[in-house]
Amino acid sequence: MKQDKNTFKPLQKNKKAYFNYEVIEDLECGIALAGTEVKSIRDGKFSFSDSYVTVSNNALTLVGLTIQPYTHGNLNNHDPMRNRRLLAHKQEIKKFKRKVDEKGFTLVPTSIYLKGNLVKVQVSLCRGKQMHDKRAAAREKDMNIDMRREIKQMQY
């Protein structure tokens, strides 16, 4: 069965990034992977913990993404902690580099998903949250949960 190019299958979201950072803008990037890395990602054997994106020599590099070795791989299996190149248009890279350099933003991978047969990474331009902002976000989330619970009880 052939997959459509626009088929979208989310694999994992970086919830820690949404808690620690305020997301300003998103960018969809491809990622340069080895064959066994793609198979491990499809199996969900990867981790976002403390990963970030750097801009150097007009290229985006994903640092800190851990992709576990493929279980059925051979001696030529990939290195789990290597830096991976992200694929984006030159104009987009320049725009994000300017914002990161001048305003103190950071680039963080927020989700990895399959688009057709391709592995894509959503990179977000983020600003760090202060502790009081994190508390306010948690309080707001709790209020929304309580409100939904009350509405559900009123319907029955």
PyMOL commands that set and color helices and strands:
alter all, ss='L'
color gray80, all
select helices_A, chain A and resi 15-20+35-42+90-103+131-155
alter helices_A, ss='H'
color red, helices_A
select strands_A, chain A and resi 8-13+21-31+46-47+52-56+59-63+66-67+84-87+106-115+118-128
alter strands_A, ss='S'
color yellow, strands_A
deselect
rebuild
show_as cartoon
